[in-house]
Amino acid sequence: WGPVHFYLLDSDPHEPDGRTQDSVQAAWFKEQIGTASAPWKIVLMHHPPYSSDSHHGSNPEMQWAFTDLGVDAVFAGHAHL
């Protein structure tokens, strides 16, 4: 979208292609972001890699090396209140 590339990742534990840094989904993402020409790269997902929420907490499987991959921001939810 203009100067921004958005990447939607499936952070659900039931994702058939996996959600770890070495999953099929991660391989797809690394390939896509590696060819991105936009100056801004944003990742969106539901389950946050890091969270201070005491009910849901962080999701270590989604703690990918986003900065090293050139991601500018990661937006997640899950803690609805």
N, CA, C and O atoms as CSV, one atom per row, in Angstrom:
chain,resi,resn,atom,element,x,y,z
A,1,TRP,N,N,0.860,-1.148,0.000
A,1,TRP,CA,C,0.000,0.000,0.000
A,1,TRP,C,C,0.914,1.220,0.000
A,1,TRP,O,O,1.418,1.619,1.050
A,2,GLY,N,N,1.125,1.800,-1.148
A,2,GLY,CA,C,2.024,2.944,-1.250
A,2,GLY,C,C,3.424,2.578,-0.792
A,2,GLY,O,O,3.982,1.577,-1.244
A,3,PRO,N,N,4.003,3.382,0.105
A,3,PRO,CA,C,5.362,3.102,0.558
A,3,PRO,C,C,5.424,2.095,1.710
A,3,PRO,O,O,6.464,1.956,2.356
A,4,VAL,N,N,4.314,1.391,1.971
A,4,VAL,CA,C,4.269,0.446,3.092
A,4,VAL,C,C,3.894,-0.947,2.587
A,4,VAL,O,O,2.942,-1.104,1.822
A,5,HIS,N,N,4.645,-1.947,3.019
A,5,HIS,CA,C,4.269,-3.346,2.774
A,5,HIS,C,C,3.753,-3.913,4.088
A,5,HIS,O,O,4.422,-3.828,5.117
A,6,PHE,N,N,2.554,-4.495,4.044
A,6,PHE,CA,C,1.953,-5.127,5.214
A,6,PHE,C,C,2.069,-6.641,5.070
A,6,PHE,O,O,1.847,-7.187,3.990
A,7,TYR,N,N,2.412,-7.306,6.151
A,7,TYR,CA,C,2.517,-8.763,6.175
A,7,TYR,C,C,1.609,-9.280,7.282
A,7,TYR,O,O,1.791,-8.938,8.451
A,8,LEU,N,N,0.643,-10.096,6.918
A,8,LEU,CA,C,-0.281,-10.664,7.887
A,8,LEU,C,C,0.176,-12.085,8.189
A,8,LEU,O,O,0.187,-12.943,7.307
A,9,LEU,N,N,0.554,-12.328,9.439
A,9,LEU,CA,C,1.015,-13.654,9.845
A,9,LEU,C,C,-0.053,-14.332,10.681
A,9,LEU,O,O,-0.739,-13.682,11.470
A,10,ASP,N,N,-0.193,-15.635,10.509
A,10,ASP,CA,C,-1.150,-16.410,11.292
A,10,ASP,C,C,-0.442,-16.883,12.556
A,10,ASP,O,O,0.382,-17.797,12.506
A,11,SER,N,N,-0.757,-16.270,13.671
A,11,SER,CA,C,-0.112,-16.596,14.945
A,11,SER,C,C,-0.875,-17.653,15.739
A,11,SER,O,O,-0.482,-17.988,16.856
A,12,ASP,N,N,-1.953,-18.177,15.179
A,12,ASP,CA,C,-2.753,-19.194,15.872
A,12,ASP,C,C,-1.943,-20.487,16.034
A,12,ASP,O,O,-1.276,-20.917,15.093
A,13,PRO,N,N,-1.996,-21.102,17.208
A,13,PRO,CA,C,-1.252,-22.351,17.434
A,13,PRO,C,C,-1.647,-23.476,16.479
A,13,PRO,O,O,-0.879,-24.420,16.295
A,14,HIS,N,N,-2.821,-23.392,15.874
A,14,HIS,CA,C,-3.286,-24.436,14.959
A,14,HIS,C,C,-2.884,-24.180,13.507
A,14,HIS,O,O,-3.293,-24.933,12.624
A,15,GLU,N,N,-2.093,-23.133,13.235
A,15,GLU,CA,C,-1.648,-22.826,11.871
A,15,GLU,C,C,-0.936,-24.053,11.293
A,15,GLU,O,O,0.092,-24.473,11.824
A,16,PRO,N,N,-1.472,-24.635,10.210
A,16,PRO,CA,C,-0.896,-25.867,9.660
A,16,PRO,C,C,0.530,-25.712,9.125
A,16,PRO,O,O,1.273,-26.692,9.070
A,17,ASP,N,N,0.922,-24.501,8.732
A,17,ASP,CA,C,2.286,-24.290,8.242
A,17,ASP,C,C,3.238,-23.852,9.345
A,17,ASP,O,O,4.380,-23.480,9.075
A,18,GLY,N,N,2.771,-23.894,10.577
A,18,GLY,CA,C,3.619,-23.560,11.721
A,18,GLY,C,C,3.731,-22.077,11.981
A,18,GLY,O,O,3.375,-21.245,11.147
A,19,ARG,N,N,4.236,-21.767,13.162
A,19,ARG,CA,C,4.404,-20.363,13.528
A,19,ARG,C,C,5.745,-20.079,14.189
A,19,ARG,O,O,5.925,-19.020,14.790
A,20,THR,N,N,6.674,-20.998,14.086
A,20,THR,CA,C,8.010,-20.785,14.629
A,20,THR,C,C,8.904,-20.149,13.551
A,20,THR,O,O,8.531,-20.083,12.380
A,21,GLN,N,N,10.090,-19.685,13.971
A,21,GLN,CA,C,11.012,-19.029,13.034
A,21,GLN,C,C,11.481,-19.942,11.910
A,21,GLN,O,O,11.946,-19.465,10.874
A,22,ASP,N,N,11.362,-21.261,12.108
A,22,ASP,CA,C,11.809,-22.195,11.072
A,22,ASP,C,C,10.635,-22.904,10.390
A,22,ASP,O,O,10.823,-23.951,9.771
A,23,SER,N,N,9.443,-22.350,10.497
A,23,SER,CA,C,8.243,-22.954,9.904
A,23,SER,C,C,8.128,-22.627,8.414
A,23,SER,O,O,8.862,-21.791,7.888
A,24,VAL,N,N,7.200,-23.299,7.755
A,24,VAL,CA,C,6.895,-23.012,6.349
A,24,VAL,C,C,6.404,-21.570,6.214
A,24,VAL,O,O,6.781,-20.868,5.276
A,25,GLN,N,N,5.567,-21.134,7.148
A,25,GLN,CA,C,5.060,-19.764,7.120
A,25,GLN,C,C,6.216,-18.757,7.226
A,25,GLN,O,O,6.231,-17.753,6.515
A,26,ALA,N,N,7.177,-19.026,8.109
A,26,ALA,CA,C,8.322,-18.131,8.275
A,26,ALA,C,C,9.177,-18.088,7.015
A,26,ALA,O,O,9.680,-17.029,6.641
A,27,ALA,N,N,9.344,-19.226,6.364
A,27,ALA,CA,C,10.117,-19.264,5.116
A,27,ALA,C,C,9.447,-18.396,4.056
A,27,ALA,O,O,10.115,-17.645,3.345
A,28,TRP,N,N,8.116,-18.505,3.954
A,28,TRP,CA,C,7.370,-17.656,3.011
A,28,TRP,C,C,7.593,-16.186,3.343
A,28,TRP,O,O,7.885,-15.381,2.459
A,29,PHE,N,N,7.454,-15.840,4.626
A,29,PHE,CA,C,7.598,-14.453,5.056
A,29,PHE,C,C,8.996,-13.920,4.740
A,29,PHE,O,O,9.136,-12.812,4.223
A,30,LYS,N,N,10.022,-14.700,5.047
A,30,LYS,CA,C,11.397,-14.265,4.798
A,30,LYS,C,C,11.644,-14.052,3.300
A,30,LYS,O,O,12.362,-13.131,2.911
A,31,GLU,N,N,11.055,-14.895,2.476
A,31,GLU,CA,C,11.189,-14.726,1.028
A,31,GLU,C,C,10.498,-13.444,0.577
A,31,GLU,O,O,11.050,-12.685,-0.220
A,32,GLN,N,N,9.294,-13.204,1.084
A,32,GLN,CA,C,8.527,-12.017,0.691
A,32,GLN,C,C,9.201,-10.729,1.144
A,32,GLN,O,O,9.322,-9.783,0.366
A,33,ILE,N,N,9.633,-10.688,2.384
A,33,ILE,CA,C,10.230,-9.448,2.893
A,33,ILE,C,C,11.602,-9.214,2.273
A,33,ILE,O,O,12.060,-8.076,2.172
A,34,GLY,N,N,12.253,-10.294,1.861
A,34,GLY,CA,C,13.556,-10.165,1.226
A,34,GLY,C,C,13.508,-9.483,-0.125
A,34,GLY,O,O,14.513,-8.936,-0.580
A,35,THR,N,N,12.353,-9.506,-0.772
A,35,THR,CA,C,12.206,-8.868,-2.082
A,35,THR,C,C,11.403,-7.571,-2.018
A,35,THR,O,O,11.131,-6.958,-3.050
A,36,ALA,N,N,11.028,-7.157,-0.824
A,36,ALA,CA,C,10.195,-5.957,-0.662
A,36,ALA,C,C,10.988,-4.699,-0.999
A,36,ALA,O,O,12.149,-4.556,-0.616
A,37,SER,N,N,10.345,-3.805,-1.714
A,37,SER,CA,C,10.993,-2.556,-2.092
A,37,SER,C,C,10.476,-1.351,-1.314
A,37,SER,O,O,11.056,-0.268,-1.391
A,38,ALA,N,N,9.392,-1.530,-0.567
A,38,ALA,CA,C,8.816,-0.414,0.189
A,38,ALA,C,C,9.741,-0.027,1.341
A,38,ALA,O,O,10.379,-0.892,1.940
A,39,PRO,N,N,9.817,1.261,1.654
A,39,PRO,CA,C,10.682,1.688,2.757
A,39,PRO,C,C,10.139,1.309,4.139
A,39,PRO,O,O,10.902,1.266,5.104
A,40,TRP,N,N,8.860,1.038,4.246
A,40,TRP,CA,C,8.249,0.670,5.526
A,40,TRP,C,C,7.666,-0.731,5.424
A,40,TRP,O,O,6.962,-1.055,4.468
A,41,LYS,N,N,7.969,-1.564,6.427
A,41,LYS,CA,C,7.495,-2.953,6.456
A,41,LYS,C,C,6.831,-3.206,7.801
A,41,LYS,O,O,7.468,-3.110,8.850
A,42,ILE,N,N,5.551,-3.530,7.757
A,42,ILE,CA,C,4.734,-3.689,8.961
A,42,ILE,C,C,4.190,-5.115,9.020
A,42,ILE,O,O,3.680,-5.636,8.028
A,43,VAL,N,N,4.304,-5.743,10.196
A,43,VAL,CA,C,3.760,-7.085,10.422
A,43,VAL,C,C,2.531,-6.962,11.310
A,43,VAL,O,O,2.537,-6.226,12.298
A,44,LEU,N,N,1.472,-7.692,10.950
A,44,LEU,CA,C,0.238,-7.735,11.729
A,44,LEU,C,C,-0.047,-9.188,12.101
A,44,LEU,O,O,0.098,-10.085,11.270
A,45,MET,N,N,-0.451,-9.419,13.349
A,45,MET,CA,C,-0.830,-10.757,13.810
A,45,MET,C,C,-1.752,-10.614,15.017
A,45,MET,O,O,-1.887,-9.527,15.577
A,46,HIS,N,N,-2.372,-11.696,15.406
A,46,HIS,CA,C,-3.293,-11.640,16.541
A,46,HIS,C,C,-2.585,-11.843,17.874
A,46,HIS,O,O,-2.743,-11.033,18.788
A,47,HIS,N,N,-1.812,-12.908,17.995
A,47,HIS,CA,C,-1.157,-13.246,19.263
A,47,HIS,C,C,0.195,-12.533,19.363
A,47,HIS,O,O,1.051,-12.741,18.504
A,48,PRO,N,N,0.410,-11.703,20.381
A,48,PRO,CA,C,1.625,-10.898,20.445
A,48,PRO,C,C,2.867,-11.713,20.812
A,48,PRO,O,O,2.799,-12.603,21.660
A,49,PRO,N,N,3.987,-11.412,20.180
A,49,PRO,CA,C,5.232,-12.068,20.564
A,49,PRO,C,C,5.609,-11.736,22.010
A,49,PRO,O,O,6.076,-12.600,22.752
A,50,TYR,N,N,5.405,-10.485,22.397
A,50,TYR,CA,C,5.711,-10.032,23.762
A,50,TYR,C,C,4.496,-9.305,24.319
A,50,TYR,O,O,3.882,-8.487,23.633
A,51,SER,N,N,4.157,-9.604,25.550
A,51,SER,CA,C,3.000,-8.960,26.161
A,51,SER,C,C,3.145,-8.935,27.682
A,51,SER,O,O,3.668,-9.875,28.280
A,52,SER,N,N,2.679,-7.855,28.294
A,52,SER,CA,C,2.661,-7.764,29.756
A,52,SER,C,C,1.314,-8.209,30.319
A,52,SER,O,O,1.100,-8.154,31.530
A,53,ASP,N,N,0.404,-8.650,29.448
A,53,ASP,CA,C,-0.910,-9.111,29.875
A,53,ASP,C,C,-0.757,-10.369,30.734
A,53,ASP,O,O,-0.131,-11.339,30.305
A,54,SER,N,N,-1.320,-10.357,31.930
A,54,SER,CA,C,-1.149,-11.486,32.853
A,54,SER,C,C,-2.024,-12.684,32.496
A,54,SER,O,O,-1.775,-13.787,32.983
A,55,HIS,N,N,-3.043,-12.492,31.657
A,55,HIS,CA,C,-3.925,-13.597,31.292
A,55,HIS,C,C,-3.388,-14.378,30.087
A,55,HIS,O,O,-3.285,-15.604,30.143
A,56,HIS,N,N,-3.051,-13.689,29.014
A,56,HIS,CA,C,-2.590,-14.343,27.794
A,56,HIS,C,C,-1.064,-14.422,27.718
A,56,HIS,O,O,-0.515,-15.455,27.334
A,57,GLY,N,N,-0.395,-13.361,28.072
A,57,GLY,CA,C,1.061,-13.333,28.071
A,57,GLY,C,C,1.696,-13.310,26.684
A,57,GLY,O,O,1.030,-13.081,25.675
A,58,SER,N,N,2.995,-13.552,26.669
A,58,SER,CA,C,3.783,-13.545,25.446
A,58,SER,C,C,3.674,-14.880,24.724
A,58,SER,O,O,3.271,-15.885,25.310
A,59,ASN,N,N,4.036,-14.880,23.451
A,59,ASN,CA,C,4.042,-16.092,22.627
A,59,ASN,C,C,5.445,-16.298,22.076
A,59,ASN,O,O,5.780,-15.764,21.019
A,60,PRO,N,N,6.271,-17.071,22.785
A,60,PRO,CA,C,7.663,-17.267,22.364
A,60,PRO,C,C,7.811,-17.795,20.941
A,60,PRO,O,O,8.794,-17.479,20.271
A,61,GLU,N,N,6.860,-18.589,20.466
A,61,GLU,CA,C,6.961,-19.110,19.100
A,61,GLU,C,C,6.890,-18.006,18.050
A,61,GLU,O,O,7.352,-18.190,16.924
A,62,MET,N,N,6.320,-16.868,18.409
A,62,MET,CA,C,6.209,-15.758,17.454
A,62,MET,C,C,7.311,-14.713,17.661
A,62,MET,O,O,7.268,-13.647,17.047
A,63,GLN,N,N,8.275,-15.000,18.500
A,63,GLN,CA,C,9.363,-14.056,18.750
A,63,GLN,C,C,10.455,-14.226,17.693
A,63,GLN,O,O,11.581,-14.624,17.991
A,64,TRP,N,N,10.091,-13.917,16.467
A,64,TRP,CA,C,11.007,-14.016,15.337
A,64,TRP,C,C,11.970,-12.826,15.358
A,64,TRP,O,O,11.744,-11.850,16.072
A,65,ALA,N,N,13.013,-12.913,14.593
A,65,ALA,CA,C,14.012,-11.836,14.507
A,65,ALA,C,C,13.518,-10.748,13.540
A,65,ALA,O,O,14.135,-10.496,12.505
A,66,PHE,N,N,12.413,-10.123,13.893
A,66,PHE,CA,C,11.780,-9.158,12.992
A,66,PHE,C,C,12.701,-7.992,12.626
A,66,PHE,O,O,12.754,-7.592,11.463
A,67,THR,N,N,13.408,-7.458,13.577
A,67,THR,CA,C,14.305,-6.330,13.294
A,67,THR,C,C,15.381,-6.741,12.296
A,67,THR,O,O,15.673,-6.006,11.352
A,68,ASP,N,N,15.962,-7.899,12.501
A,68,ASP,CA,C,17.006,-8.390,11.588
A,68,ASP,C,C,16.468,-8.607,10.178
A,68,ASP,O,O,17.218,-8.525,9.205
A,69,LEU,N,N,15.177,-8.881,10.066
A,69,LEU,CA,C,14.550,-9.106,8.759
A,69,LEU,C,C,14.108,-7.809,8.081
A,69,LEU,O,O,13.623,-7.831,6.949
A,70,GLY,N,N,14.276,-6.682,8.774
A,70,GLY,CA,C,13.933,-5.394,8.180
A,70,GLY,C,C,12.543,-4.891,8.506
A,70,GLY,O,O,12.061,-3.954,7.869
A,71,VAL,N,N,11.887,-5.495,9.489
A,71,VAL,CA,C,10.542,-5.066,9.887
A,71,VAL,C,C,10.644,-3.789,10.723
A,71,VAL,O,O,11.488,-3.678,11.612
A,72,ASP,N,N,9.773,-2.834,10.424
A,72,ASP,CA,C,9.759,-1.563,11.141
A,72,ASP,C,C,8.838,-1.568,12.353
A,72,ASP,O,O,9.107,-0.882,13.339
A,73,ALA,N,N,7.748,-2.340,12.287
A,73,ALA,CA,C,6.796,-2.392,13.415
A,73,ALA,C,C,6.014,-3.688,13.349
A,73,ALA,O,O,5.756,-4.218,12.268
A,74,VAL,N,N,5.637,-4.197,14.521
A,74,VAL,CA,C,4.794,-5.370,14.645
A,74,VAL,C,C,3.580,-4.972,15.479
A,74,VAL,O,O,3.720,-4.451,16.585
A,75,PHE,N,N,2.393,-5.221,14.942
A,75,PHE,CA,C,1.158,-4.917,15.656
A,75,PHE,C,C,0.432,-6.231,15.946
A,75,PHE,O,O,0.261,-7.066,15.058
A,76,ALA,N,N,0.008,-6.402,17.195
A,76,ALA,CA,C,-0.710,-7.602,17.610
A,76,ALA,C,C,-1.774,-7.202,18.610
A,76,ALA,O,O,-1.786,-6.076,19.107
A,77,GLY,N,N,-2.665,-8.133,18.898
A,77,GLY,CA,C,-3.754,-7.866,19.828
A,77,GLY,C,C,-3.833,-8.928,20.892
A,77,GLY,O,O,-2.890,-9.117,21.661
A,78,HIS,N,N,-4.940,-9.617,20.943
A,78,HIS,CA,C,-5.251,-10.746,21.806
A,78,HIS,C,C,-5.671,-10.332,23.215
A,78,HIS,O,O,-6.612,-10.916,23.752
A,79,ALA,N,N,-5.027,-9.368,23.825
A,79,ALA,CA,C,-5.452,-8.885,25.137
A,79,ALA,C,C,-6.531,-7.822,24.883
A,79,ALA,O,O,-6.228,-6.636,24.756
A,80,HIS,N,N,-7.772,-8.259,24.813
A,80,HIS,CA,C,-8.854,-7.396,24.350
A,80,HIS,C,C,-9.269,-6.299,25.311
A,80,HIS,O,O,-9.911,-5.330,24.902
A,81,LEU,N,N,-8.925,-6.429,26.547
A,81,LEU,CA,C,-9.262,-5.380,27.512
A,81,LEU,C,C,-7.997,-4.686,27.946
A,81,LEU,O,O,-8.048,-3.764,28.760
